[in-house]
Amino acid sequence: MSRPRVVIVGAGFAGYHTARTLSRLCREAVEIVLVNPTDYFLYVPLLPEVAVGLLEPRRIAVSLPDTLPNVRLVLGELTAIDLDARRIHYVNPENDAGQLDYDRLVLAAGSVNKSLPIPGATEYAHGFRSLPEALFLRDHITQQIELADVADDPEEREARCTFVVVGGGYTGTELAAQGVLYTSELARRHPRLGGQRPRWILLDVADRILPELDVRMSQVADRVLRERGVDVRPGVTVKEVRPDSAVLSDGQTVPTRSVLWCVGTRPDPLVANLGLETIKGRVLVDEYLTVPGRPELYACGDAAAVPDPSQPGQFTPMTAQHAVRHGKVVARNIAASFGMDSRRPYQYRTIGFAVDLGDGDAAANPFELMFTGLLARLATRGYHLLNLPANRVRVAADWLLNAVSRRQGVRLGTVPKRALPLDSDAPELVQVS
């Protein structure tokens, strides 16, 4: 007899840990199929270190076949779901169509760049969510310093040495903190710049950076950034992006060739047209992460509106910590549906947060204990090594090499800008009737 099939859509934090946990619980009794556009799980928290040359890109790209040997990987993107027939339709990277029947389906499509109706943003701003975007950004930042070095016009030189980061959350704060160190190092290697210091501006519409975290962590990050010369501007955002400048909401026009888009993420638009109830683009699920009225359908991670047990009426935020836990609970509840585990509601206890600011600086509050400086940096790196499913030795080796030698400031030119539109809207997934 054929085994029941579980299809998992997406290999982000939620989808990856669903597949991994389910494989451990019932790999012999269930066929597990993971549908994903790439053959790797991306460890997003270390993406800023790839963008500034501290880590090689493959260090944070965890191979799915290597780490999920009992899971069948199908390279592809969904095009439609027939909920009544329990069948998904997809296209592979060569645009060939395929379909899969399922007994259980897990929607873990994750999130994409959040786009805002700001003139010029789609055309001229640079997104920062995927590995290709990080690789492009590393090349772009390096190239701007190199072009500034050969520019005779002081105004052009100043513009090329100016970097505007839009969004003061996790990603924007860490990118600005790491980026100012990288560009300062690059500038020192170009004597014609005459000691010119690259300028970084960090914008956020909130009244402080890292508004989602403890105010003490926000204050530490703000202090460290300002000490490095970053122009931190809370309460200010960008109003228009032009090819050679950014117009800010306070009326100032900043000459720049680099507007780095870190305004946050939104649920992948794939699920918008399925006829399921959604909350701000996230599929509504119950405390067991099951879609109401569809016991065979689960959703987790950024794609799911999961009731927050600590805040009645609210939903868990879109963070990696929650996505990992969602995936593990979904796996156990799927196993329970086949009689191999016990069903359980989603519960969690926060272990704290950490922000890596580079150069020996960080802020962390594990279990509500506040740490800063080198101790927090060690805790942050230890946390990342613990949570990386693979490549730990390679990541640690890169960190060690960077501690004893200077990083390489080389532009590879592997990812053209035209391949990375900021407007990341995918075609809406449709329900086949």
Buried (B, 14 or more C-beta within 10 A) or exposed (E): EEBBBBBBBBBBBBBBBBBBBBBEBBBEEBBBBBBBBBBBBBBBBBBBBBBBBBBBBEBBBBBBEEBBEBBBBBBBBBBBBBBEEBBBBBBBEEEEEBEBEBBBBBBBBBBBBBBEEBEBBBEBBBBBBBBBBBBBBBBBBBBBBBBBBEBEEEEBBBBBBBBBBBBBBBBBBBBBBBBBBBBBBBBEEBEEBEEBEBBBBBBBBBEBBBBEBBEEBBBBBBBBBEEBEBBBBBEBBBBBBBEEBBBBBEEEEBBBBBBBBBBBBBBBBBBBBBEBEBEEBBBBBEBBBBBEEBEBBBBBBBBBBBBBEEEEEEBBEBBBBBBBBBBBBBBBBBBBBBEBBEEEEBEBEEEBBBBBBBEEBBBBBBEEEBBBBEEBBBBBBEBBBEBBBBBBEBBBEBBEEBEEEEBEBEBEEEBEEEEBEBEBEBEEBBBBE
